[in-house]
Amino acid sequence: MKKKRLYAILILFFTGIFALGAFQVYRQLSEYEEGDSSYTDIEQYVSIEEEPEDDSDRQQNESQSEESEPDVSWPAVDFAALSEINPDIVAWIYIEGTEINYPVVQGSDNQYYLKHLFNGKWNSSGCIFLDSRNTPDFSDRHSIIYGHHMKNGTMFSGLTEYKKQEFYDAHPTVLLLTPEKNIRIEIFAGYVAGVSDKAWEIALGSDKEFGDWLEAAEERSCFESEVPFAVTDRIVTLSTCSYEFDNARFVLVGRITE
């Protein structure tokens, strides 16, 4: 009798653990779906020109690129419509050939958009957001944009692909669009950092301190780049989680060209 009661208790116990685990998986998948759906919904306000498929056009473009910098297909963004959904929008970020194609917001702190979507709903996917200490027009010496490293490959998960040289070679440029202008970011470094790294300092003190950090970023980079940089440049850092150690982050560092 005691054995039967013990078996019954164990069955209930393990059934409860299984049910709890199943619920947690369901909740996570539901959050992923809600997050994906919310960003898919606002894609109607962004259009991206497709590259021509004609062979003659492709050969002409390749010939021109040998003599000058290749053309960039800038997305067309309806900031007026997006601002009606969320007035905190400051930019749109796009990396051609990747899943990174999102609005960039800026809150009054760096906490709210960690767990809120562009439409304001609570969700662990959060939003891509500019550091609250920065000016929204990216005129600061150093601007920082954050995004989660989601397990379903969304948000800033794709940044960690830059740990591979071949990926950087294929995607060396980030496009950042604001209501006033288009900003090209030429990436020159990407490295794994701890939370005490200078990558999250806005002012970075003197020119020497700023220059030392830029040089250190290049030395620690997972890939090699020929992009020049100087202390007079405006720098943008893209930051997401990494998993080499506790609280690790992967950061991409690039210079603004317009």
CORNORGI-V38662 format. One record per helix or strand of 2 or more residues. SS is the DSSP state (~ for helix, > for strand). FROM is the first residue (numbers start at 1). TO is the last residue. If there is no record, write none. Layout:
BEGIN
((SS;FROM;TO) (SS;FROM;TO))
END
This chain:
BEGIN
((~;2;45) (>;46;47) (~;55;67) (>;76;77) (~;79;85) (>;89;94) (>;101;105) (~;112;114) (>;128;130) (>;142;146) (~;157;163) (~;165;170) (>;173;177) (>;182;193) (~;198;200) (~;207;220) (>;235;241) (>;249;257))
END
